[in-house]
Amino acid sequence: ISAYGVNSEGSTDMYDKGGNMIHTIRQIIDNDSVFRKILRGLNETFYHQTVTTAQVEDYINNQSHHDFSKVFDQYLRTVNVPVVEYRIKKGQMYYQWKNCVSGFNMPLKILNENGEYMFIYPTDKMQQLKTTLTRLQADENFYIYTRQLI
């Protein structure tokens, strides 16, 4: 986000990250009718207005009943793409967010043992999950990187 009221272009990642962030939020909401209602509501509520990032963030948070504050901070206020680091050892997967703002806690869809997507809830602290998986396969619709630790 560049400074308001100033002719400043900001960084060049704004185009890719903005769209990818919105698509990631759609995946977290995990309900296309709710997501569509939010998009249409943004158009209706802010019709012909100049709005701030805070207004859009508040609207999405209120309408989704989810606090995306840390997601917005990560994708809009840093140049870093979140990384989920993980290690699988003796039937346990250990995982956490790295390269993130403090308190980043975005849920993440991964493929489970049955080939179906499920949410895990990484934080900046190591989490663990019983598994028979040999690697973490994140949903490609999330704008993140994965890194397997040895």
C-alpha positions, 0 to 999 in steps of 0.5 A, spaced: 500 500 500 502 506 498 501 513 501 494 516 500 493 522 497 500 522 493 502 520 486 506 514 488 505 507 484 508 503 490 511 496 489 510 492 482 507 486 486 500 490 488 497 487 482 499 479 483 498 480 490 492 483 490 488 478 486 491 472 489 490 475 496 482 476 494 482 469 491 485 466 498 480 469 502 475 466 497 478 459 499 478 461 506 471 463 506 469 456 503 462 458 501 462 461 494 455 464 495 457 468 501 463 470 497 459 473 491 454 476 496 461 480 499 463 482 492 456 485 490 455 488 497 462 492 496 459 494 490 453 496 493 455 499 499 461 503 496 458 505 489 461 511 486 465 512 492 473 513 493 474 508 499 480 506 504 483 500 505 481 500 512 473 500 509 474 494 505 478 490 510 472 492 515 467 490 510 470 483 508 471 482 516 464 484 518 460 480 512 465 474 512 464 473 520 472 472 520 478 476 522 482 477 516 486 482 519 493 478 519 491 476 512 491 483 510 497 485 514 501 480 510 499 481 503 498 488 503 503 491 508 509 486 506 512 484 500 513 477 503 509 471 501 507 466 507 511 460 507 508 454 511 514 450 513 513 442 515 516 436 517 513 429 517 516 424 522 513 418 525 506 419 523 506 426 526 506 432 521 509 439 524 508 445 521 508 453 522 508 459 518 514 463 517 516 469 513 510 472 516 507 478 520 507 477 527 500 473 529 499 470 522 494 465 523 491 464 516 488 457 515 490 453 510 487 447 505 491 441 504 490 434 501 489 429 507 490 421 506 483 420 503 485 425 497 480 430 500 481 437 502 481 439 509 483 445 513 489 446 518 491 452 522 498 454 522 500 459 526 507 462 528 508 457 533 509 449 531 503 445 530 502 438 530 497 433 526 497 425 526 498 423 519 500 418 514 502 423 509 509 423 506 508 430 504 504 436 505 500 438 499 497 445 499 491 447 495 494 451 489 488 456 490 492 459 496 498 464 495 503 461 499 509 457 499 511 450 502 518 448 505 519 441 507 524 441 513 529 435 514 
